[in-house]
């Protein structure tokens, strides 16, 4: 296991071949990654740090539980890291199973170092983008939680494109009161206009109203 730069993207390697683990560790570390190595699926499942890596490079042919079996187990636990499956015995059915189980990529050994680095780079970028999207969604949900019940009603009608007078009629309140609620909604949700409001909140409010 390597403990270099904590801020570097984290790659976890699961392979029972010590020589290959060493080779991949050197390859990834010299490319700026922080690396964790494990020799079995069981060790992976007991290692929360490795499960939280930006990319997991997972050999399929392992003692005990095999790599794609681990994918299926991990899917039951929650969101998957970006997983690159390696195998020395690649077949189309195995590749299909890997992708259906949530693998980011499926590669047959031996893999050219530049090819593997390119795939891992894309997997890390995928994980980072997914993490950023999750953070944005979490913030949006937190902002929604700060609305009053009436503001939520007004928001739902705003997202449906209703003008203030129509909202006032539907909610049996004055247009002026609707305008006050609209202003508070925009302020609390941190939106500058209707396009941003729709883009950030339409799907979330439809789940809750």
C-alpha positions in Angstrom: 0.0 0.0 0.0 1.2 3.4 -0.9 0.7 6.5 1.3 1.8 9.3 -1.0 0.1 12.7 -1.6 -3.4 12.5 0.2 -4.8 15.1 -2.2 -3.9 13.1 -5.3 -6.6 11.1 -7.0 -6.9 7.7 -5.3 -6.6 4.5 -7.3 -7.2 1.1 -5.6 -5.8 -2.0 -7.2 -7.2 -5.5 -6.4 -5.0 -8.3 -7.9 -3.5 -11.5 -6.4 -0.3 -11.2 -8.4 2.3 -9.3 -6.3 4.5 -8.5 -9.2 1.6 -7.0 -11.2 0.5 -5.0 -8.1 4.0 -3.6 -7.8 4.1 -2.7 -11.6 0.7 -1.0 -11.5 1.6 0.9 -8.3 4.8 2.3 -9.9 2.8 3.1 -13.1 0.1 5.0 -11.2 2.3 6.7 -8.7 4.6 8.1 -11.3 1.5 9.5 -13.0 0.5 11.4 -9.9 -2.0 9.0 -8.3 -2.3 7.8 -4.7 -2.4 4.0 -4.7 -3.9 1.3 -2.4 -3.2 -2.3 -3.2 -5.2 -5.4 -2.1 -5.0 -9.0 -3.0 -8.6 -10.2 -2.8 -12.2 -9.2 -3.1 -12.7 -10.0 0.6 -9.9 -7.5 1.5 -11.5 -4.9 -0.7 -14.9 -5.3 0.9 -13.4 -4.8 4.3 -11.5 -1.6 3.3 -13.7 1.5 3.3 -10.8 3.7 2.1 -10.3 1.5 -1.0 -14.0 1.4 -1.7 -14.0 5.2 -1.7 -11.2 5.5 -4.3 -11.8 7.5 -7.4 -11.0 4.4 -9.5 -10.9 0.7 -8.7 -8.7 -1.5 -10.9 -10.1 -4.9 -10.3 -8.8 -8.2 -11.6 -11.6 -10.6 -12.4 -9.7 -13.9 -11.8 -9.1 -13.9 -8.1 -9.0 -16.5 -5.4 -12.3 -16.7 -3.5 -14.9 -14.2 -4.7 -14.1 -13.1 -8.3 -14.0 -9.6 -9.6 -17.3 -9.3 -11.3 -19.0 -11.0 -8.3 -17.6 -8.2 -6.3 -19.2 -5.7 -8.7 -22.6 -7.3 -8.0 -22.0 -7.2 -4.3 -21.0 -3.6 -4.3 -24.0 -2.6 -6.4 -26.2 -3.9 -3.5 -24.3 -1.7 -1.1 -24.8 1.5 -2.9 -23.2 3.7 -5.5 -20.1 2.2 -7.2 -16.7 3.7 -7.6 -15.5 3.9 -11.2 -14.3 0.3 -11.8 -11.9 -0.9 -14.4 -12.1 -4.7 -14.7 -9.0 -6.6 -15.9 -8.9 -10.2 -17.0 -6.6 -12.6 -18.7 -9.5 -14.5 -20.2 -11.8 -12.0 -21.8 -14.9 -13.2 -23.5 -17.9 -11.2 -24.9 -20.3 -12.6 -22.3 -18.0 -11.7 -19.5 -17.5 -8.2 -20.9 -21.3 -7.8 -21.2 -21.8 -9.0 -17.6 -19.1 -6.6 -16.3 -20.7 -3.6 -18.0 -24.2 -4.6 -16.9 -22.9 -5.0 -13.4 -21.6 -1.4 -13.4 -18.0 -1.6 -14.7 -16.7 1.6 -16.2 -14.4 -0.4 -18.6 -13.4 -4.0 -19.3 -9.8 -4.7 -20.5 -8.0 -7.9 -21.4 -4.5 -8.5 -20.1 -1.8 -7.7 -21.1 -2.8 -4.0 -21.3 -0.5 -1.4 -22.7 0.5 1.1 -19.9 -0.7 4.1 -21.9 -4.0 2.5 -22.6 -4.6 1.7 -19.0 -3.5 5.1 -17.9 -5.9 6.7 -20.4 -8.8 4.5 -19.1 -8.0 5.2 -15.5 -7.7 9.0 -16.2 -11.2 8.9 -17.7 -12.6 6.8 -14.8 -11.2 9.3 -12.3 -12.7 12.2 -14.2 -16.0 10.3 -14.3 -15.9 9.8 -10.5 -15.0 13.4 -9.8 -17.8 14.7 -12.0 -20.2 12.3 -10.3 -19.0 13.5 -6.9 -19.4 17.2 -7.9 -22.9 16.5 -9.2 -23.8 14.7 -6.0 -22.6 17.7 -4.0 -24.6 20.1 -6.1 -27.7 18.0 -5.6 -27.1 17.7 -1.9 -26.9 21.5 -1.6 -30.1 21.9 -3.7 -31.9 19.5 -1.4 -30.7 21.4 1.6 -32.0 24.7 0.1 -35.3 23.1 -0.7 -35.6 22.0 2.9 -35.4 25.6 3.9 -38.6 26.6 2.1 -41.9 27.0 3.9 -44.9 24.8 2.7 -46.4 27.8 0.9 -43.1 28.6 -0.8 -43.0 25.0 -2.0 -46.4 25.4 -3.5 -45.5 28.6 -5.2 -42.3 27.0 -6.5 -44.1 24.0 -7.9 -46.4 26.4 -9.9 -43.4 28.5 -11.0 -41.7 25.4 -12.4 -44.9 24.6 -14.2 -44.6 28.0 -16.0 -47.6 29.6 -14.3 -47.6 33.4 -14.0 -48.2 35.2 -10.7 -51.9 35.9 -11.4 -52.6 32.2 -12.2 -50.7 31.1 -9.1 -52.6 33.6 -6.9 -55.9 32.2 -8.3 -54.9 28.6 -7.7 -53.7 29.2 -4.1 -56.4 31.8 -3.3 -53.9 34.5 -2.3 -53.2 37.9 -3.8 -50.8 38.4 -6.7 -48.7 40.7 -4.5 -48.3 37.9 -2.0 -47.3 35.5 -4.8 -44.6 38.0 -5.9 -43.3 38.2 -2.3 -43.1 34.4 -2.2 -41.5 34.2 -5.6 -38.8 36.6 -4.5 -38.1 34.6 -1.3 -38.0 31.3 -3.3 -35.5 32.7 -5.7 -33.4 34.1 -2.9 -33.4 30.9 -0.8 -32.7 28.7 -3.7 -29.8 30.9 -4.9 -31.2 31.3 -8.5 -30.9 34.4 -10.6 -33.6 33.5 -13.2 -36.2 31.0 -14.3 -33.9 29.0 -16.5 -31.5 28.3 -13.6 -34.4 27.6 -11.3 -35.8 25.0 -13.7 -32.5 23.4 -14.4 -31.5 23.0 -10.8 -34.9 22.2 -9.1 -37.5 20.8 -11.6 -36.6 17.2 -11.0 -36.2 17.6 -7.3 -39.4 19.4 -6.6 -41.4 16.9 -8.7 -40.2 14.2 -6.3 -41.6 16.1 -3.3 -44.8 17.9 -4.4 
